[in-house]
Every structure is written in structure tokens, then in C-alpha cells.
Amino acid sequence: MSPTNFGKQVNALDYGRPASPRAEVDRLIEAHVSYSHAIAGEVTRKLPPDVDKKDIQGWAELGLVEAANSFDHSRGVQFKTFAYYRIKGAIYDGLRKMGWYSKGLYHQMRFEMHANEYLQDLSSETPPPGSPESQLQDMKGVTANLISCYMLSLETMPQEPEDQSKVSAEEQALRNQQSRNLRTSLAQLPETNRRVLEYCYFQGLTLEETGRKMGLSKSWVCRLHAKSLELLRQQLTRLTAMRVQPRPATFPGLVR
């Protein structure tokens, strides 16, 4: 079945945006099939050789159809940007449902999956206008939030036995402190934000599954996930600053 015919059988999906007219949806699908296959190839290169490439392409085409049905031109977002993360998300969903991730590979891909969901939410909105300086600041914020995402993913990965002779005492102490800071910061988040991150990272739920568990729509959970990463990053920054504040200088002979 061709992607175009497949797309005609898929109803417009509700992502909180009006669906494009049918002819425009078909045009977007036809024009970007090779683009979806390129993204499929990008993901396939990271997978074991026994994974069926045709399945990966099929999931990529499904993501393309979903993106075309939910794309809204009035947002001012380029379709390729909008579709990229939805195509990758559909591939990840397909792999997870088919159970093709080995345990080790699943943990390695976990960060990329969550980062993709975060960036997917950002790509749905038109970037706010501003000076180059403010845009740079926004980009730094996005990067910092992705670091929070990485730290959470790393925290929940099973730790492989490590040759202690290759890890200094200072490095191990730093890792332990980072882990404590992360968990302390997570515990201090508002309950709803903390639960979203715990369900996604510590219980291994997708955003859609998290939404069902919390009685929220997927689109709302996507926004909560992004906001929760930002709050976690802010809390980590405050906690780290408190721990590294220099002590007041003292001088011999000075009477206090």
C-alpha cells in the first residue's frame, strides 16, 4: 500500500490544531515520503542489523501521515521541522510495542526518546520574536533542559560494574553528589511536575501512558513534561549554587 493511499485511510488526528484540507494533507505526504525514509535510516543505523528496515520505514510513514494530518500552517512552523520529531516518535513507539529493544539498547535509547518528545512539543509552536541575544538565551535554556533530561535518563539506567582503578575517588564523589542533587531537586518539585518525571523516567511510561495514568491529555502532558524539565533545571542550578558558595574569608588576628 502506498503512503498516499495509507494516508487517505487515516482520519485527521486531534492534536489541538485544525486538520489541513484533504488535498493538502495528501500533497504533504507525497512530497515528504523520502524525507521520512531518511529519518528511518538515521534511526536504523543505531539498531541491531536484524531489525527489519521495512518496518522502520512503515512506522516513519505512519509518523509522516500523523504529522500531515495535524499540521497547521498558521503556526508559522516549517513542516519538515514539525514532522521530524513526530516521525521519530512513531518509530520509537513501533520499536517499543514490537519489543525489539534489548534491555541494554532500550536504556541507551531512552534519553533520545524523551529528548525527542521534549523537542516535539517545542516544534509545535512558533518561536517567539526577539533579539539575537534573547534567542541565544532561549537556546541555552533548551540545551540546559535537555541536560536535565539526560541526567534523569542516566540516573535510571542500570549501572555496569566498573573498574575502580580507572575511577578516581574525586570523580566517584562527584557522581554521587550529582545523583543526590538530582533526587533532592526532583523531590522539591510541585507534585504534578514530579509525578510526570517519575512516571516517564523511573517507571518507563510514555507520555501517552503517563497522561492516561494522570487523567490528562497527551498534549497537556507534553507541555507538563517540558515545564517539569525546566523547573528541575532551575532547582538543580539553585541547589548547586548553594553547595559551592565560597565561605567568607578569614584573616589571622582579626577579632570578630
LINNOR-V618542 format. One record per run of one state. SS is the DSSP state (h for helix, s for strand, l for the rest). FROM is the first residue (numbers start at 1). LEN is the number of residues. If there is no record, write none. Layout:
ss={SS,SS}
from={FROM,FROM}
len={LEN,LEN}
//
This chain:
ss={l,h,l,h,l,h,l,h,l,h,l,h,l,h,l,h,l,h,l,h,l,h,l,h,l}
from={1,3,9,22,45,53,71,73,76,79,99,103,123,132,157,164,167,169,188,191,203,207,215,218,245}
len={2,6,13,23,8,18,2,3,3,20,4,20,9,25,7,3,2,19,3,12,4,8,3,27,12}
//
